[in-house]
Each structure stands twice: as structure tokens, then as C-alpha cells.
Amino acid sequence: MLFVCYPRCSTCKKAQKWLDDNGISYTYRDIKEDNPSLEELTAWYKESGLDIKRFFNTSGQLYKSMQLKDKLPGMTPEEKLRLLSTDGMLVKRPILVCGDVVLVGFKEQEWANTLL
């Protein structure tokens, strides 16, 4: 299981504590130090079944400064994935990848239903 997060993110800290408290083992990956590749993001997007917009950190400073709210609607999914692969701070976190299951963002009940 791969746990992709940003160490200074409070939601990521909650998710990590939840994983630890439930005895779930994982490989930790800092999204700022080791940005997901285009190939990884493409696979996660397809496996998750989620709208591509869910993969964007819409509350992040970089998202806002790049005015992506206005730009994303005119982009193809491939262009969006390519953009996400350029900077980990654009990516919604945490991401938990377990086989063909991909969870984006931390919703405790969703994680519990999927993992416990």
C-alpha cells in the first residue's frame, strides 16, 4: 500500500494517524520530494473511477495562483494529468493506493469502509 502525502498537511497527518491507529502498513511517500509521474497519475485516475478534477488540490496556493479554476474546463484529461505531474503541490492529498483501489483525500468513513 502506498501512502502519498505532504508532511505539513494537517489532513495528511490525520490520515497517517488513522492508518497507524488501525495497524495498516504502508509505504510513505512525500509528494513534494517525489512527485507522482504522468504514468502513475494516469493509472490512479483510471483505477479510481473519479472525475479528474478530484485529483487537483483546489484549495492550494499554486492552483489559485495559476488560475486553474478558469483553465481546467478547456483542457483535455491528458493535459490535466500532464499538468498534475509537473508539481506535487497541485495534487490533492493524501492519496492511498492499494492494488486497484485508489483513495484521494481523507474521508475517514470511506477509508474505513474500503480498508477495514
VEXZAMAR-277265 format. One record per residue: residue number from 1; residue in one letter; x, y negated, z of N, C-alpha, C, O in turn. Coordinates in nm, 3 decimals, m for minus. Last residue first. Layout:
N
+-------+-------+---------+---------+---------+---------+---------+---------+---------+---------+---------+---------+---------+---------+
| lumti | vexnu |    n.c1 |    n.c2 |    n.c3 |   ca.c1 |   ca.c2 |   ca.c3 |    c.c1 |    c.c2 |    c.c3 |    o.c1 |    o.c2 |    o.c3 |
+-------+-------+---------+---------+---------+---------+---------+---------+---------+---------+---------+---------+---------+---------+
|   NUM |     A |       X |       Y |       Z |       X |       Y |       Z |       X |       Y |       Z |       X |       Y |       Z |
...
+-------+-------+---------+---------+---------+---------+---------+---------+---------+---------+---------+---------+---------+---------+
This chain:
116
+-------+-------+---------+---------+---------+---------+---------+---------+---------+---------+---------+---------+---------+---------+
| lumti | vexnu |    n.c1 |    n.c2 |    n.c3 |   ca.c1 |   ca.c2 |   ca.c3 |    c.c1 |    c.c2 |    c.c3 |    o.c1 |    o.c2 |    o.c3 |
+-------+-------+---------+---------+---------+---------+---------+---------+---------+---------+---------+---------+---------+---------+
|   116 |     L |  m1.111 |   0.163 |   0.616 |  m1.131 |   0.244 |   0.737 |  m1.232 |   0.355 |   0.715 |  m1.260 |   0.432 |   0.807 |
|   115 |     L |  m1.096 |   0.021 |   0.373 |  m0.976 |   0.089 |   0.424 |  m1.001 |   0.182 |   0.544 |  m0.919 |   0.270 |   0.571 |
|   114 |     T |  m1.345 |  m0.089 |   0.301 |  m1.260 |  m0.027 |   0.199 |  m1.153 |   0.062 |   0.259 |  m1.121 |   0.168 |   0.204 |
|   113 |     N |  m1.453 |  m0.195 |   0.532 |  m1.533 |  m0.103 |   0.452 |  m1.449 |  m0.025 |   0.352 |  m1.479 |   0.090 |   0.322 |
|   112 |     A |  m1.239 |  m0.366 |   0.606 |  m1.278 |  m0.253 |   0.691 |  m1.357 |  m0.149 |   0.612 |  m1.331 |  m0.029 |   0.622 |
|   111 |     W |  m1.244 |  m0.552 |   0.397 |  m1.124 |  m0.472 |   0.418 |  m1.158 |  m0.348 |   0.502 |  m1.111 |  m0.238 |   0.472 |
|   110 |     E |  m1.499 |  m0.659 |   0.440 |  m1.467 |  m0.596 |   0.312 |  m1.345 |  m0.505 |   0.327 |  m1.344 |  m0.394 |   0.275 |
|   109 |     Q |  m1.466 |  m0.768 |   0.696 |  m1.564 |  m0.662 |   0.674 |  m1.537 |  m0.586 |   0.545 |  m1.550 |  m0.464 |   0.540 |
|   108 |     E |  m1.261 |  m0.966 |   0.654 |  m1.243 |  m0.853 |   0.745 |  m1.340 |  m0.738 |   0.716 |  m1.298 |  m0.622 |   0.711 |
|   107 |     K |  m1.127 |  m1.082 |   0.382 |  m1.261 |  m1.077 |   0.440 |  m1.263 |  m0.949 |   0.523 |  m1.265 |  m0.839 |   0.469 |
|   106 |     F |  m0.876 |  m1.247 |   0.236 |  m0.905 |  m1.162 |   0.352 |  m1.047 |  m1.184 |   0.401 |  m1.081 |  m1.290 |   0.455 |
|   105 |     G |  m0.780 |  m1.211 |  m0.108 |  m0.833 |  m1.289 |   0.003 |  m0.867 |  m1.194 |   0.117 |  m0.886 |  m1.074 |   0.095 |
|   104 |     V |  m0.853 |  m0.922 |  m0.282 |  m0.798 |  m1.057 |  m0.295 |  m0.864 |  m1.146 |  m0.191 |  m0.986 |  m1.157 |  m0.186 |
|   103 |     L |  m0.768 |  m0.589 |  m0.324 |  m0.845 |  m0.683 |  m0.244 |  m0.776 |  m0.818 |  m0.248 |  m0.656 |  m0.829 |  m0.222 |
|   102 |     V |  m0.787 |  m0.318 |  m0.531 |  m0.719 |  m0.447 |  m0.514 |  m0.814 |  m0.540 |  m0.439 |  m0.925 |  m0.567 |  m0.484 |
|   101 |     V |  m0.730 |   0.020 |  m0.589 |  m0.810 |  m0.078 |  m0.514 |  m0.727 |  m0.205 |  m0.495 |  m0.612 |  m0.199 |  m0.450 |
|   100 |     D |  m0.578 |   0.217 |  m0.693 |  m0.659 |   0.141 |  m0.788 |  m0.752 |   0.041 |  m0.719 |  m0.842 |  m0.015 |  m0.782 |
|    99 |     G |  m0.335 |   0.179 |  m0.454 |  m0.377 |   0.261 |  m0.566 |  m0.454 |   0.177 |  m0.666 |  m0.402 |   0.077 |  m0.717 |
|    98 |     C |  m0.380 |  m0.105 |  m0.313 |  m0.374 |   0.033 |  m0.263 |  m0.427 |   0.124 |  m0.374 |  m0.547 |   0.144 |  m0.388 |
|    97 |     V |  m0.293 |  m0.423 |  m0.238 |  m0.302 |  m0.328 |  m0.350 |  m0.279 |  m0.188 |  m0.295 |  m0.174 |  m0.157 |  m0.238 |
|    96 |     L |  m0.405 |  m0.726 |  m0.135 |  m0.373 |  m0.593 |  m0.087 |  m0.397 |  m0.496 |  m0.202 |  m0.507 |  m0.489 |  m0.256 |
|    95 |     I |  m0.314 |  m1.057 |  m0.104 |  m0.358 |  m0.953 |  m0.197 |  m0.313 |  m0.821 |  m0.138 |  m0.198 |  m0.806 |  m0.096 |
|    94 |     P |  m0.422 |  m1.338 |   0.100 |  m0.337 |  m1.224 |   0.065 |  m0.399 |  m1.138 |  m0.045 |  m0.518 |  m1.146 |  m0.074 |
|    93 |     R |  m0.423 |  m1.559 |  m0.184 |  m0.362 |  m1.458 |  m0.099 |  m0.439 |  m1.445 |   0.030 |  m0.516 |  m1.535 |   0.066 |
|    92 |     K |  m0.416 |  m1.673 |  m0.515 |  m0.494 |  m1.653 |  m0.392 |  m0.428 |  m1.541 |  m0.312 |  m0.383 |  m1.441 |  m0.368 |
|    91 |     V |  m0.147 |  m1.844 |  m0.666 |  m0.220 |  m1.719 |  m0.648 |  m0.290 |  m1.714 |  m0.513 |  m0.231 |  m1.746 |  m0.409 |
|    90 |     L |   0.014 |  m2.058 |  m0.677 |  m0.112 |  m2.068 |  m0.750 |  m0.205 |  m1.951 |  m0.719 |  m0.325 |  m1.957 |  m0.744 |
|    89 |     M |   0.244 |  m1.982 |  m0.554 |   0.157 |  m2.072 |  m0.479 |   0.025 |  m2.097 |  m0.552 |  m0.068 |  m2.153 |  m0.493 |
|    88 |     G |   0.390 |  m1.836 |  m0.737 |   0.312 |  m1.764 |  m0.637 |   0.216 |  m1.852 |  m0.559 |   0.118 |  m1.804 |  m0.503 |
|    87 |     D |   0.401 |  m1.917 |  m1.071 |   0.425 |  m1.969 |  m0.936 |   0.332 |  m1.900 |  m0.837 |   0.210 |  m1.906 |  m0.851 |
|    86 |     T |   0.356 |  m1.782 |  m1.311 |   0.464 |  m1.881 |  m1.307 |   0.497 |  m1.929 |  m1.165 |   0.609 |  m1.975 |  m1.140 |
|    85 |     S |   0.137 |  m1.621 |  m1.314 |   0.266 |  m1.555 |  m1.299 |   0.383 |  m1.654 |  m1.290 |   0.496 |  m1.613 |  m1.263 |
|    84 |     L |  m0.073 |  m1.794 |  m1.370 |  m0.059 |  m1.741 |  m1.234 |   0.080 |  m1.682 |  m1.211 |   0.135 |  m1.692 |  m1.101 |
|    83 |     L |  m0.030 |  m1.824 |  m1.649 |  m0.012 |  m1.938 |  m1.558 |   0.008 |  m1.889 |  m1.414 |   0.097 |  m1.938 |  m1.345 |
|    82 |     R |  m0.099 |  m1.568 |  m1.736 |   0.036 |  m1.618 |  m1.762 |   0.067 |  m1.735 |  m1.668 |   0.177 |  m1.743 |  m1.613 |
|    81 |     L |  m0.368 |  m1.568 |  m1.663 |  m0.276 |  m1.473 |  m1.600 |  m0.131 |  m1.518 |  m1.619 |  m0.050 |  m1.507 |  m1.527 |
|    80 |     K |  m0.462 |  m1.768 |  m1.836 |  m0.475 |  m1.784 |  m1.691 |  m0.378 |  m1.692 |  m1.618 |  m0.313 |  m1.733 |  m1.521 |
|    79 |     E |  m0.415 |  m1.653 |  m2.084 |  m0.347 |  m1.779 |  m2.049 |  m0.351 |  m1.802 |  m1.898 |  m0.254 |  m1.850 |  m1.840 |
|    78 |     E |  m0.589 |  m1.434 |  m2.064 |  m0.445 |  m1.411 |  m2.081 |  m0.366 |  m1.537 |  m2.043 |  m0.262 |  m1.527 |  m1.977 |
|    77 |     P |  m0.843 |  m1.558 |  m2.052 |  m0.792 |  m1.481 |  m1.937 |  m0.641 |  m1.458 |  m1.945 |  m0.572 |  m1.462 |  m1.843 |
|    76 |     T |  m0.805 |  m1.893 |  m2.191 |  m0.839 |  m1.751 |  m2.204 |  m0.790 |  m1.678 |  m2.079 |  m0.705 |  m1.730 |  m2.007 |
|    75 |     M |  m0.936 |  m2.212 |  m2.084 |  m0.826 |  m2.117 |  m2.103 |  m0.878 |  m1.975 |  m2.116 |  m0.982 |  m1.940 |  m2.060 |
|    74 |     G |  m1.126 |  m2.393 |  m2.014 |  m1.087 |  m2.388 |  m2.154 |  m0.976 |  m2.288 |  m2.185 |  m0.929 |  m2.280 |  m2.298 |
|    73 |     P |  m1.150 |  m2.372 |  m1.734 |  m1.261 |  m2.329 |  m1.820 |  m1.225 |  m2.317 |  m1.969 |  m1.287 |  m2.239 |  m2.041 |
|    72 |     L |  m0.897 |  m2.483 |  m1.634 |  m0.922 |  m2.339 |  m1.643 |  m1.038 |  m2.299 |  m1.734 |  m1.026 |  m2.200 |  m1.806 |
|    71 |     K |  m0.901 |  m2.766 |  m1.618 |  m0.830 |  m2.699 |  m1.728 |  m0.869 |  m2.552 |  m1.746 |  m0.873 |  m2.502 |  m1.858 |
|    70 |     D |  m1.034 |  m2.853 |  m1.390 |  m1.080 |  m2.901 |  m1.519 |  m1.020 |  m2.822 |  m1.636 |  m1.082 |  m2.812 |  m1.742 |
|    69 |     K |  m0.893 |  m2.721 |  m1.194 |  m1.039 |  m2.712 |  m1.193 |  m1.095 |  m2.752 |  m1.330 |  m1.192 |  m2.692 |  m1.379 |
|    68 |     L |  m0.630 |  m2.799 |  m1.223 |  m0.672 |  m2.674 |  m1.286 |  m0.823 |  m2.656 |  m1.286 |  m0.877 |  m2.582 |  m1.369 |
|    67 |     Q |  m0.459 |  m3.016 |  m1.165 |  m0.597 |  m3.039 |  m1.211 |  m0.654 |  m2.916 |  m1.282 |  m0.718 |  m2.927 |  m1.386 |
|    66 |     M |  m0.224 |  m2.991 |  m1.038 |  m0.223 |  m2.955 |  m1.180 |  m0.361 |  m2.974 |  m1.244 |  m0.378 |  m2.952 |  m1.364 |
|    65 |     S |  m0.298 |  m3.050 |  m0.780 |  m0.210 |  m3.145 |  m0.850 |  m0.204 |  m3.117 |  m1.000 |  m0.182 |  m3.208 |  m1.080 |
|    64 |     K |  m0.453 |  m2.821 |  m0.717 |  m0.515 |  m2.953 |  m0.724 |  m0.429 |  m3.051 |  m0.804 |  m0.481 |  m3.126 |  m0.887 |
|    63 |     Y |  m0.259 |  m2.619 |  m0.720 |  m0.381 |  m2.606 |  m0.801 |  m0.444 |  m2.743 |  m0.823 |  m0.483 |  m2.778 |  m0.935 |
|    62 |     L |  m0.086 |  m2.719 |  m0.524 |  m0.040 |  m2.706 |  m0.662 |  m0.158 |  m2.697 |  m0.758 |  m0.158 |  m2.759 |  m0.864 |
|    61 |     Q |  m0.239 |  m2.705 |  m0.289 |  m0.194 |  m2.835 |  m0.339 |  m0.153 |  m2.827 |  m0.485 |  m0.181 |  m2.919 |  m0.563 |
|    60 |     G |  m0.523 |  m2.479 |  m0.282 |  m0.382 |  m2.513 |  m0.274 |  m0.347 |  m2.646 |  m0.337 |  m0.415 |  m2.693 |  m0.427 |
|    59 |     S |  m0.773 |  m2.388 |  m0.317 |  m0.756 |  m2.488 |  m0.212 |  m0.611 |  m2.534 |  m0.199 |  m0.579 |  m2.619 |  m0.116 |
|    58 |     T |  m0.756 |  m2.190 |  m0.510 |  m0.824 |  m2.315 |  m0.545 |  m0.812 |  m2.423 |  m0.437 |  m0.840 |  m2.540 |  m0.464 |
|    57 |     N |  m0.561 |  m1.980 |  m0.612 |  m0.566 |  m2.044 |  m0.481 |  m0.624 |  m2.184 |  m0.501 |  m0.551 |  m2.282 |  m0.509 |
|    56 |     F |  m0.706 |  m1.737 |  m0.825 |  m0.645 |  m1.869 |  m0.808 |  m0.665 |  m1.921 |  m0.667 |  m0.773 |  m1.908 |  m0.610 |
|    55 |     F |  m0.850 |  m1.509 |  m0.845 |  m0.706 |  m1.493 |  m0.825 |  m0.634 |  m1.627 |  m0.806 |  m0.515 |  m1.630 |  m0.774 |
|    54 |     R |  m1.105 |  m1.579 |  m0.913 |  m1.081 |  m1.535 |  m0.775 |  m0.933 |  m1.519 |  m0.743 |  m0.894 |  m1.517 |  m0.626 |
|    53 |     K |  m1.096 |  m1.615 |  m1.186 |  m1.089 |  m1.735 |  m1.102 |  m1.063 |  m1.699 |  m0.955 |  m1.004 |  m1.778 |  m0.881 |
|    52 |     I |  m1.146 |  m1.365 |  m1.294 |  m1.008 |  m1.413 |  m1.289 |  m0.993 |  m1.535 |  m1.198 |  m0.887 |  m1.555 |  m1.139 |
|    51 |     D |  m1.369 |  m1.165 |  m1.110 |  m1.352 |  m1.276 |  m1.203 |  m1.210 |  m1.328 |  m1.185 |  m1.159 |  m1.335 |  m1.073 |
|    50 |     L |  m1.273 |  m0.821 |  m1.047 |  m1.310 |  m0.957 |  m1.006 |  m1.298 |  m1.055 |  m1.122 |  m1.226 |  m1.031 |  m1.219 |
|    49 |     G |  m1.176 |  m0.571 |  m1.086 |  m1.310 |  m0.597 |  m1.136 |  m1.361 |  m0.737 |  m1.102 |  m1.477 |  m0.768 |  m1.124 |
|    48 |     S |  m0.926 |  m0.475 |  m1.012 |  m1.012 |  m0.536 |  m0.910 |  m1.156 |  m0.551 |  m0.956 |  m1.249 |  m0.545 |  m0.875 |
|    47 |     E |  m0.795 |  m0.386 |  m1.239 |  m0.834 |  m0.288 |  m1.138 |  m0.935 |  m0.346 |  m1.038 |  m1.021 |  m0.273 |  m0.987 |
|    46 |     K |  m0.744 |  m0.629 |  m1.375 |  m0.827 |  m0.524 |  m1.437 |  m0.880 |  m0.426 |  m1.333 |  m0.996 |  m0.387 |  m1.338 |
|    45 |     Y |  m0.582 |  m0.760 |  m1.185 |  m0.705 |  m0.823 |  m1.234 |  m0.799 |  m0.716 |  m1.292 |  m0.918 |  m0.712 |  m1.260 |
|    44 |     W |  m0.367 |  m0.584 |  m1.167 |  m0.451 |  m0.610 |  m1.049 |  m0.585 |  m0.669 |  m1.089 |  m0.689 |  m0.633 |  m1.034 |
|    43 |     A |  m0.262 |  m0.602 |  m1.430 |  m0.311 |  m0.474 |  m1.377 |  m0.405 |  m0.496 |  m1.260 |  m0.511 |  m0.435 |  m1.253 |
|    42 |     T |  m0.193 |  m0.874 |  m1.435 |  m0.286 |  m0.819 |  m1.535 |  m0.346 |  m0.689 |  m1.484 |  m0.467 |  m0.668 |  m1.494 |
|    41 |     L |  m0.006 |  m0.888 |  m1.227 |  m0.131 |  m0.964 |  m1.219 |  m0.236 |  m0.911 |  m1.316 |  m0.354 |  m0.903 |  m1.283 |
|    40 |     E |   0.198 |  m0.721 |  m1.333 |   0.130 |  m0.689 |  m1.208 |  m0.005 |  m0.758 |  m1.200 |  m0.107 |  m0.695 |  m1.170 |
|    39 |     E |   0.267 |  m0.865 |  m1.567 |   0.221 |  m0.726 |  m1.576 |   0.144 |  m0.685 |  m1.450 |   0.039 |  m0.622 |  m1.459 |
|    38 |     L |   0.357 |  m1.106 |  m1.461 |   0.241 |  m1.106 |  m1.551 |   0.182 |  m0.966 |  m1.560 |   0.060 |  m0.950 |  m1.561 |
|    37 |     S |   0.445 |  m1.054 |  m1.113 |   0.474 |  m1.066 |  m1.256 |   0.344 |  m1.068 |  m1.336 |   0.237 |  m1.037 |  m1.285 |
|    36 |     P |   0.429 |  m1.243 |  m0.813 |   0.379 |  m1.133 |  m0.895 |   0.407 |  m1.159 |  m1.043 |   0.394 |  m1.272 |  m1.091 |
|    35 |     N |   0.731 |  m1.365 |  m0.665 |   0.606 |  m1.394 |  m0.735 |   0.559 |  m1.273 |  m0.816 |   0.640 |  m1.207 |  m0.882 |
|    34 |     D |   0.888 |  m1.362 |  m0.404 |   0.877 |  m1.257 |  m0.506 |   0.740 |  m1.270 |  m0.574 |   0.647 |  m1.196 |  m0.543 |
|    33 |     E |   0.869 |  m1.586 |  m0.241 |   1.001 |  m1.532 |  m0.273 |   0.998 |  m1.435 |  m0.390 |   1.094 |  m1.426 |  m0.467 |
|    32 |     K |   0.595 |  m1.619 |  m0.225 |   0.678 |  m1.734 |  m0.264 |   0.817 |  m1.687 |  m0.308 |   0.875 |  m1.741 |  m0.402 |
|    31 |     I |   0.497 |  m1.380 |  m0.133 |   0.458 |  m1.424 |  m0.267 |   0.541 |  m1.542 |  m0.317 |   0.555 |  m1.562 |  m0.438 |
|    30 |     D |   0.656 |  m1.128 |   0.025 |   0.638 |  m1.273 |   0.033 |   0.615 |  m1.326 |  m0.109 |   0.703 |  m1.316 |  m0.195 |
|    29 |     R |   0.531 |  m0.820 |   0.116 |   0.595 |  m0.896 |   0.008 |   0.556 |  m1.043 |   0.017 |   0.438 |  m1.077 |   0.018 |
|    28 |     Y |   0.542 |  m0.511 |   0.285 |   0.523 |  m0.656 |   0.294 |   0.597 |  m0.725 |   0.180 |   0.712 |  m0.692 |   0.151 |
|    27 |     T |   0.369 |  m0.219 |   0.260 |   0.493 |  m0.284 |   0.220 |   0.465 |  m0.433 |   0.212 |   0.374 |  m0.475 |   0.141 |
|    26 |     Y |   0.200 |  m0.060 |   0.536 |   0.204 |  m0.134 |   0.411 |   0.346 |  m0.182 |   0.383 |   0.430 |  m0.185 |   0.472 |
|    25 |     S |  m0.030 |   0.120 |   0.743 |   0.107 |   0.089 |   0.700 |   0.104 |   0.027 |   0.561 |   0.017 |   0.057 |   0.479 |
|    24 |     I |  m0.254 |   0.048 |   0.991 |  m0.242 |   0.069 |   0.847 |  m0.102 |   0.027 |   0.804 |  m0.061 |  m0.088 |   0.824 |
|    23 |     G |  m0.347 |   0.009 |   1.250 |  m0.249 |   0.113 |   1.223 |  m0.232 |   0.145 |   1.076 |  m0.199 |   0.258 |   1.040 |
|    22 |     N |  m0.501 |  m0.203 |   1.313 |  m0.571 |  m0.082 |   1.267 |  m0.476 |   0.029 |   1.224 |  m0.518 |   0.131 |   1.170 |
|    21 |     D |  m0.317 |  m0.399 |   1.373 |  m0.408 |  m0.354 |   1.478 |  m0.480 |  m0.225 |   1.441 |  m0.518 |  m0.148 |   1.529 |
|    20 |     D |  m0.204 |  m0.436 |   1.115 |  m0.123 |  m0.381 |   1.224 |  m0.212 |  m0.324 |   1.335 |  m0.187 |  m0.215 |   1.385 |
|    19 |     L |  m0.425 |  m0.549 |   0.979 |  m0.362 |  m0.426 |   0.929 |  m0.284 |  m0.357 |   1.042 |  m0.297 |  m0.237 |   1.063 |
|    18 |     W |  m0.462 |  m0.777 |   1.140 |  m0.569 |  m0.678 |   1.125 |  m0.513 |  m0.544 |   1.078 |  m0.549 |  m0.439 |   1.130 |
|    17 |     K |  m0.222 |  m0.912 |   1.097 |  m0.256 |  m0.868 |   1.232 |  m0.363 |  m0.759 |   1.226 |  m0.355 |  m0.660 |   1.299 |
|    16 |     Q |  m0.257 |  m0.967 |   0.824 |  m0.146 |  m0.882 |   0.868 |  m0.171 |  m0.828 |   1.009 |  m0.145 |  m0.711 |   1.037 |
|    15 |     A |  m0.479 |  m1.138 |   0.835 |  m0.487 |  m1.011 |   0.762 |  m0.377 |  m0.915 |   0.808 |  m0.402 |  m0.796 |   0.827 |
|    14 |     K |  m0.372 |  m1.352 |   0.979 |  m0.487 |  m1.278 |   1.032 |  m0.497 |  m1.141 |   0.967 |  m0.521 |  m1.040 |   1.034 |
|    13 |     K |  m0.173 |  m1.433 |   0.800 |  m0.134 |  m1.387 |   0.934 |  m0.247 |  m1.306 |   0.997 |  m0.223 |  m1.204 |   1.061 |
|    12 |     C |  m0.332 |  m1.515 |   0.585 |  m0.240 |  m1.401 |   0.568 |  m0.198 |  m1.344 |   0.703 |  m0.187 |  m1.222 |   0.719 |
|    11 |     T |  m0.450 |  m1.735 |   0.704 |  m0.534 |  m1.622 |   0.663 |  m0.449 |  m1.497 |   0.643 |  m0.490 |  m1.387 |   0.679 |
|    10 |     S |  m0.230 |  m1.906 |   0.738 |  m0.300 |  m1.854 |   0.856 |  m0.389 |  m1.735 |   0.821 |  m0.402 |  m1.643 |   0.902 |
|     9 |     C |   0.079 |  m1.890 |   0.575 |  m0.067 |  m1.896 |   0.556 |  m0.139 |  m1.832 |   0.676 |  m0.112 |  m1.717 |   0.710 |
|     8 |     R |   0.345 |  m1.849 |   0.584 |   0.294 |  m1.966 |   0.657 |   0.143 |  m1.981 |   0.645 |   0.085 |  m2.074 |   0.701 |
|     7 |     P |   0.396 |  m1.621 |   0.422 |   0.415 |  m1.615 |   0.567 |   0.356 |  m1.733 |   0.646 |   0.321 |  m1.717 |   0.762 |
|     6 |     Y |   0.174 |  m1.504 |   0.191 |   0.261 |  m1.619 |   0.215 |   0.274 |  m1.631 |   0.367 |   0.173 |  m1.650 |   0.435 |
|     5 |     C |   0.162 |  m1.170 |   0.048 |   0.114 |  m1.283 |   0.126 |   0.215 |  m1.396 |   0.129 |   0.327 |  m1.384 |   0.078 |
|     4 |     V |   0.067 |  m0.851 |  m0.026 |   0.131 |  m0.968 |  m0.084 |   0.074 |  m1.090 |  m0.013 |  m0.047 |  m1.113 |  m0.014 |
|     3 |     F |   0.114 |  m0.530 |   0.047 |   0.052 |  m0.648 |   0.109 |   0.130 |  m0.770 |   0.061 |   0.244 |  m0.791 |   0.102 |
|     2 |     L |   0.056 |  m0.217 |  m0.087 |   0.133 |  m0.340 |  m0.100 |   0.053 |  m0.457 |  m0.045 |  m0.061 |  m0.480 |  m0.085 |
|     1 |     M |   0.084 |   0.117 |   0.000 |   0.000 |   0.000 |   0.000 |   0.089 |  m0.123 |   0.000 |   0.185 |  m0.133 |   0.077 |
+-------+-------+---------+---------+---------+---------+---------+---------+---------+---------+---------+---------+---------+---------+
